Amino acid sequence: MRHRVEVSELVLETLVRADAAGKRPRLGGMARPNGVVIVSERFWAFATLSGELHEGEVSSSRSRVARIPLLRGLAQLVASVRPLLGGGGVAGTPERLLLLAATVLPFFVASRLPEALELPFGLALGAVLVAWLMRGATRRLHGAEHRAIGAVEQGALVATWAGSARPSRFAPRCGTNFAALALPMTVLFERLWPIAAVPVLSGALVILLSLGASMELWKAVQHPSGLLRGLLLPGLALQRLTTREPSVEETRIALRAAASVLRRELDAA
């Protein structure tokens, strides 16, 4: 690992270069209790509070699935969490196993509950999972992640690093907005689903279809026309709970991850 001064110089060099670039890649991200993950279509980077930097590539498998509604949304959702599930320093094995259990167990538990308790169970489980994911410094780093991505989109990376620019800590493409759409969509699919012969499989299909439909709606909401932009309001309101105002140092952690991804994207262009 390089000395901090050298790292800062390399980061600033990349930020200057990215600010001057005519076209910058679209980035996403993920806040962790100990750092920030920034992801593009081809690369990801995880910058930690302790100064470490983990880098990786995103496997881009172009297939027919990418053109099929609902399925393409599920594929995109899986790709968005791949750095977390794949490890690479982002998450340890116990945490990955816990996330897997939290994903799979509801299918079996909910099918054995009375119908009146299924929704309360889902809401309670979701609240516990969100509280666990937002532990520690995650909410401030979540705000830093949004600020860094906003700096990329505004071409204000160097100014944000210096602290003279402060892009919003709220982001329309945040996963919180997706969750705010997915919850009512899941309830709607559950109420309208006509098949209940095998409760476990039926529940799994409802969740998968609702997630796929939510991703399609989420993409439609972000259309430049802005016709459905109002559907983002619940998610943006939730971001007041899932983010906190980051310090300049916390923002720089997110910018280090962004710089790693931008450097490789610009080199590959």
Summary of the structure (lengths in Angstrom):
residues: 269
radius of gyration: 19.4
end to end distance: 26.4
largest distance: 62.5
contacts: 818
relative contact order: 0.18
helix: 64%
strand: 8%
